[in-house]
Amino acid sequence: MPDTRILHWNIHSWRDDAGAPNVDAVGALIAETEPDVVSLVEVDEAWGGASVLASLAERFGFAWVFPPTVHHGDSAGPQGGYGNALLVRAPIRAVQQQWQLRWPPRLYDGSESSEARTVVLVKLAVGAAGLWVGSTHLPRRSAPARAAALDRLLTLVRGLDTPFLVCGDFNTPASSWVPDDGSVRLAPSSPQPSYPTSSPSEPIDYVVASPSLTVRAEILDHSGSDHLPLLATLAP
């Protein structure tokens, strides 16, 4: 079985760090890296219009999964959704659409303090048992909310029936929360700054995985968002 390549990127609501559209930059990186899975966070899709995710998936031959973390709109109704998305090539065996990482949920009012935080997971036909691959994005401003979400994330993924690999913008270095007892694999194994793009100083985009998996990852020097992307490789 060949390696599985996973591209992860916080795509900043389809805008680069100067506010210009970045869909072409995202497409160019997918073409360059040829991943089997793409994890995107801060995805913002309008309802009733052209879907950026759908167009990328069709262009590169992916299935796509996007159950929004939050819905936004006005008194007339919902206008769009925002959250985490996965593009995948391997056959999908199951979808865990969203697991809430902040509890209890609140009505979203546009503030970070009211924003739900979730992990989206798909079970892929990779290996004999299958593989759960996930994407998540955690709070930046509230350390207590982030810590609670991280604790819940660990509890949830450890209960999965097959190995897991979760990509994320965790908004905190792995050293602040990943157990050092070998129960969770981390990639990159040493911190690599991913934010901000203009002068990377914070290692907050990375992969956590089951200890049985062999994963390596690196932050890529590729502009197009306010975060740098990450490319992970899962060995068979």
Buried (B, 14 or more C-beta within 10 A) or exposed (E): EEEBBBBBBBBBBBBBBEEEEBBEBBBEBBEEBEBBBBBBBBBBBEBEEEBBBEEBBEEBEBEBBBBBBBBBEEEEEEEBBBBBBBBBBBEBBEEBEBBBBBEEBEEBEEEEEEBBBBBBBBBBEBBEEBBBBBBBBBBBEBEEBBBBBBEBBBEBBEEBEBBBBBBBBBBBBBEEBBEEEEEBBBBBEEBBBBBBBEEBEBBBBBBBBBEEBEBBBEBBEBBBBBBBBBBBBBEE
